[in-house]
Amino acid sequence: MKYNRLLVGVAMTLSAMVMKAEIKLPHMFGDNMVMQRNSDCNIWGTADALKTVKITTSWNGKTYKVKVGDDGKWKLKISTPDAGGPYDISLSDGKALTLHNVLIGEVWICSGQSNMEMPMKGFKAQPVDGALHELITGADKDLRLFTVSRNARLQAVDTLQGKWNAADAETIRQFSATAYYFGSMLRKSLRIPVGLIVTSWGGSACEAWMSSDWLKAFPDVKLPTDQADVDKRAQRCPTALYNGMLRPLIGFTMRGVIWYQGEDNVNRASSYSALMQKMISGWRNEWKEGSFPFYYCQIAPYDYSLINWTYNSAYLREQQSMVETNVDNCRMAVLMDAGLQYGIHPRKKREAGERLAMLALKNTYNVNGLPEFAAYSGVKFDGDTAVVSFSRSREWVYFNNSTSSDLFEVAGADKVFHPAKAWISRNQVYVKSDEVKHPVAVRYAFHDWAVGDLFHDGLPVSSFRTDNW
């Protein structure tokens, strides 16, 4: 009897050891996931130390092997074909695990603050235009959605919470509206599976999405000292969202990033361009996928005086416009016509998502025939008239729904700006004020709130100024 009990005890111990050896994967590797097509895709996880993990991919029947490290971690690359699916991925270290309904297509990371996070259902009493149409018509088994749960951490973590779902009324309703419109447009144009991973948090600062090493270049940034400090500042705490919501994703093979953030940085706009450039280079260096595409939204106009802010958000928009000129494979979607005077969360998320998609289709997927955002390029002064020129404007600029604009101002050497008359001849805007005989500076829509009316080829032109005062 004692011998039999000993055998039973040994068997139970061995069974427990087998259970312990179960392969575990970060949640972005799961059923219904999308993997980047035509790539050597990273996949990683944990298992019992020194065991061998075998991975078999159903699209080609190939088996890969990797030995688990002393720390219980493993990582390898698996080759993906052209777009298609669904497929299975089978893993085993003695106990089998299978990922079902895996698609191969295009994968994008979608990040930022509340205007990226804002779901299709909107926030309370803050709807999204066109949501009902998308809920009724948007179901698409080849559009897969993943939302990273909020997590602010002092130290970088290895895992995150979230789940892949196919797009249907229920999942679209809870998913980022901007990201959904972006992915939906890619699906319609490319006609292949698309996977979107949203990692965002309303009110988050740019600094929160950066590592402490990158922030050493910004001495005014106060880094957290302990988790209590992180919990107090949450999404505005430098490094906290990088550690808790981005670091676990880094290395997940993807095509590129879309970004919608900046409102939280309006009160310290002067450093934003440098911060964002440092963030992009940091993400690219750690992802090790080269200079992947980075497309972002310029924040939309809003009357910040309603929250008692005395800062002019046009300076933040200006900082954002600098980034695309200084960073390779990086472009900005202008939203001057898509703001909301009394709400920091504009309803026009279709414009945001579709313009990001237009940038991706034009610049990453080489789709011909798409329009271009024109940009201010220079000014000349001819007596009492300023003559403003633009780049990327082969179709010529124009005023939307009018032949003139009241959003221009000019100033003389006294630096006092006066409203000006503006008119267009061919591809230049002429600006003049009876109050300024010798203008030296021009500004367009350079305020918190404005409905942009300067356009090119159906797209708005950013607010701008010619001075550096």
N, C-alpha and C positions, 0 to 999 in steps of 0.2 A: 504493500500500500504506500509506504514512504517513497519507494522508487517511482511508483506511478505518479504520486503527487509532485515529485521532483521533475519528471518528464513534462507534466502539465505546466509547472512553473517555468521551465525552460521555453516551452512552446509559447506561453503568454509573453515572456520577455522578448523572444524573437519577433512575435507579432507586433509588439509595441515598437521595436526597432524599425520594422518595415514601415509602420505608420509614420514614424518620425522621418523616414527617408523620403516622404512624399515631396515631389517637386512643387515648388511654389513660384508663381510668376507675379510681377507687378500687374495691377489691374488693367493697364492698357493693353496687355497681352491676354485676350480672352475671346470667348465666342462672339461672333458678329464683327470682329475687328476688320480694319482695312490695313493692308501693308502696301508700302510704296512699290510701284511696278518697276520692272527692269533694274533692280538694285540688289546689292548685297546688304540685306536688312539685318540690323542688330536684333538679337533676342537674348534675354538674360533672366536669371532668377536664382533661387537657392535650392539646395538639396543637401543630403548628408555629405560631409567632407570626404574628399578623395574618391567618391563614387564616380561612375561614368554615366553621363546623360546622353541618351540617343534621341534625335529628333528626325522624324520622317515627314516629308511634305508631299501631299497627295497630288500636286500638279505635275510632279515628275518622278515620284517614287524614290527620290534620293534620301539617303540617311546620313545624318551628320552626327559626330561624336565629340564630346568635350568632357574633360576631367574636372570634377568639382574641386575647388581650392580648399586649403586648410580652413578658411573662414566660412565655408559652406556656400560660396558664391560661384557662379559660372556665367559665361557669356560667349556667344559665337555669332557668326553671320550665316544667314541662309539666303540663297539666290532666288529671286522672284522673277516670274515671267512677265509678259505683257499683260495688260488689264484683263481680268476675268474672274471666274469663280461661280458658285461658292466652292471652297476647298476645305480640307481638314489638315491640321497639323498635329501629329502624334508625338508625345514625349514620354520617355520612360527612363527610370533609373532602377528598374526592378518592379516598379509600380507604374501603371499606365495613366496618362493624362492626355486627353484629346481636346483640341480647340476646334469647334465646329463653325460652319457657315462663314469662313474667312474669305474676304474679297481681296483682289489685287487691283490697285488703282492709284489715285492721287491722294496724298495725305497732307493736311495743313494744320499748323498750330495757330490758335486764335486767342489772343491775350489782350489785357488792358484793364480798364476800370468799368464803371457802371454802364457806359454806353456800349461796351462789348458784352457785358454780362446780361443786360436787359433782355428778358425772354420775349418770345413772340406774344405771350399773353400780356406783356407790359408789366409795369409796377402798379401798385394800387392807385387808382384814379389817374394813371398815366398810360394810355393805350399805345399800341403800335398801329400805324396806318396799314390797312390791307391785311391785317392778321386773319380775319375770318376767311378770306379767299384762300390763304395758304393752308389754313387748318382743314379746309374742305378739299382742296385739290393737291396738296403737297406730298401726299404719301408716296414714298419712293424706296423700294427695298435695296436699291444700290447707293443710297445716300445714308451714311452711317454717322451717328452722333455720339460724342463722349464728352461729358462735363466733369472736370476735376472738382472735387469737393473743397471747400474753403479750409485752409490750414496755414496758420502763421507760426513759424518756428524759429527758435534761436539758432539751432544747428540744422544742417542739411539732413534730410531723411531719404530713405531709399524707396519708399512706397507712397502710394496715394490712393484715394478712394474715387471710384467712378465705375461706369459700366457702359459698354457699347450697345447702342440700339439702332434699329432701322428707323428711318423717318416715317412717322405717321402722325395723325392729329394729336395724339397724347404726347408724344416725344417732342414734336415741333413746338407745341404750346409752351413747354418748359425750357426750351433750348434758346440760346442766344439768337436774337432776330438778325443782327448784323451778320453773324457767322452763317446762319441758315441761308440768307439771301445770297451771300458769297458762294456757298457750296452749291446751291440750287442752280445758279447761273453757270458754274463750271460743269455741272451735270448736263445741262441742256446743250452747252456748246461742245464739250468733249465727248459726251455720250459714253463715258466709262465710270466705274465706281469712284466715289469720293468719300474720304473719311475726314471728319473735322474733330479736333480735340480742343475744347475751350478750357483755358485756365485763366480765370479773371475774377476780380473782386471789386465791387463798387466802392468808390472812394480811395482806391489804392494809388499810392504815389509811384512815380517812375523808380525812385530809389528802392522801393520794396521789391522790385523784380531784378535787383542787381546783387552780386556777391560782395562781401565785405572787401575783398581784394580790389575790385574795380572802383569801389567808393573811396579808396585811399587818396585818389586824385582830387577829391572834393572835401576839403577840411571842414566846411560848414555843416556837413552831414553828420548827425549824431547817431552813432551806431548803438544798438541795444547792448546792455550789459548782462541781462539774465532773461529767463523766460517770462518773469513777471513784467519786465519792461516791454517785452514783445506783446504780451496779452493786453497791456494798457494801451499801446498804440496800434495794435492789430494790423490792419491792411495798410496803414500809413507808416509802419515801422520799417526803416531801411533793412534790407536783406531778408525780411521775414517771409515774403511770398516766394522769393527765389528759393529759399531753403525748403519751404513746405509744399509748394505747388508747381515749381518749375524744375528744380534739380532732379526730381525723380523721373521727369520726362526726357531729360537731355540724353541724347543718343538714340532715341526712338526715330527710326529712319523716316524722313518726310521730305516734302518738296520745298516748303517755305513757311513763312509766318505772316499773319495779318495782325495789326495792332491798332487799338482805339483807346487812347489814354491821353491825359494832359490837363484835364480840368482841375485836378488836385494840385497841380504845379503852377497854376496861374499866379499865385501870390509870390512866386520866386522864379519868374520866367527867365531871368537873365542867364541861368545856368542850364536851361532845358536842352538846348541843342547839344551841348557837350555831354550832358548826362545820357541822352538818347543814343548818341553816337557811340559812347562807351558801352552802353548796354548791348547794342547791336553787335559790336565787335566781340564782346564777351560771350554772347550767345553763340555766335559763329565759331569762335575759337574752341569752345567746349563741345559743341555739337560735332565738330570735325567733319562737316559736310561742305566745306568751302564757303564761298560767299553766297549762301542760299538767298532766294528772293525775300525781301522784307518790304511789305506794302502796308501803309498806315493811313488812318483818317486824320485830317486836320480837324480840331475841335470845332463844333458848330457854334454860331453866334447865340448868345444868351445874355440877359441883363443881370450881371452879377451884383448890381446894387440891391437886388431883391434879397440877397443873403448878406447884405451890409459889407460887401467887399468893395474896396476903392481902387482895386487894381484893374488896369485895362487889359482884357484878355487878348486884344490884338497883338500885344507883344509876345504872348505865348504862341499864337498862330504864326507870327513872324519867325520865331525860333524853330517851330516845326518845319517851316518852308526851307530853312537852311539845311536841314538834315539831308534831303534828297540830293542837294547839290554837292554834298561832301562825302556821301557814302555810295559805293558802287552797288548796283542791283537793288536800289531802294527808291520807291516812288510814293508820292502823297496823293490821296484822294481829297479834293477840296469839297467842303460842305457849306459854302457861304449862303446857299439858297435853301438849306435844309435845317435851319435852327428853329428855336421856339423861344420867344422873348421871355415868357414867364415860366419856362421849364428847362432845367439843365439836361433833361432827357428827351431829346427831340423824338417826335413820332415817326419821322421819315427814315426808318431804318433800311427800307429798300434802296434808297439812294446811296446810303453808306455801303451796303453789301455789294450792290451791283457795280458801283464805281471801283471798289477794291477788285472785284472779279474782272472788270474791264482792264485794269492795270495788269493783273496776272495773265489774262488771255493774250494781251498785246505784247507783253514783255517777257513772259516765261514760256508761253505756248505758241508764240509767233503767229497769232491769228491776225490776218490782214484786214484792213477796212475799218478799224475801230478809231474813234476820235482821240483827241489829245488835250490834256490840260495846258492851256497857255499860261505863261508866267511873266511878270514884270521883268524887263531886262535893262531899261535905262531911261533917262530923261534929258532933254535939252531945253534951254530957255531962250525964247526968242522975244525980246522985249517984255511985254506984259503977259505973255502966253507960255505955258509949259507944254511941251510935246513929249508924250510918254510912249515908249516902244515896248514890244513884247517878243518873247521867244516862243518857239513851239506853236506858232500861230499862222500856219499856212492858209487857213480858211478865214483869217481876219477876225478880230474881236468885234463885238457889237453889244449894244444895250438890250437887255431882254425886255420885250413888250413896250419899248419906247425908243425915241431917238436921242434922249438925253438922260443924264443921271444927276441926282442931288447928293451923291455920296462922296464927291471929291472936295478937297480943301487945298488951299495953297497958303504959304507963308513967305514973308520977306525976311530980311536979315534980323528983324526983331523977334523971330520965332513964334509969332502969333498967327494962328491958323484962322482962315476965314472961309466960309462956304463959297464954292466956285461953280461956275457953269462948265459943263463938259460936253464935248461933241466929238464925233469920230469922222475921220477921213481916211479911207482905205484901211490901213492896219495900225493907225496911231490914234491916241486919245489926246485931244487938245483941251487944256484946262486954263480958265481965266477967272479972275475976280476983280471987280471994280475997286475993291478995298486994297488991293496989293498991286502997286505999279511995277515992282521989280521982284517977281517971285523967285525964290531959291529952293523951295521944297514943295512936294506934292504928297498928299495922302489920299488913299481910297479905302472907304469902309473901315477906317482904323478906329473902331469903337467896339465895346462889348457887343452891342446889338445892332445889327443891320441885316437887311435882306439883300444879299448881293445881286446886282443887276448887270455886272460886266461879265460877258460870256464869250466862249469860243467853241464852235462846233458842238453846241448843246451842253457844254460843261461850264461851270462857273470859274472865274478867276479869283485867286486868293486876294484878301485884303493886303495892302502893301503901303510902304512909305519910301520916299526917296532920301530922307534925312537919316541921321543917326543920333538925333538929339535925345 
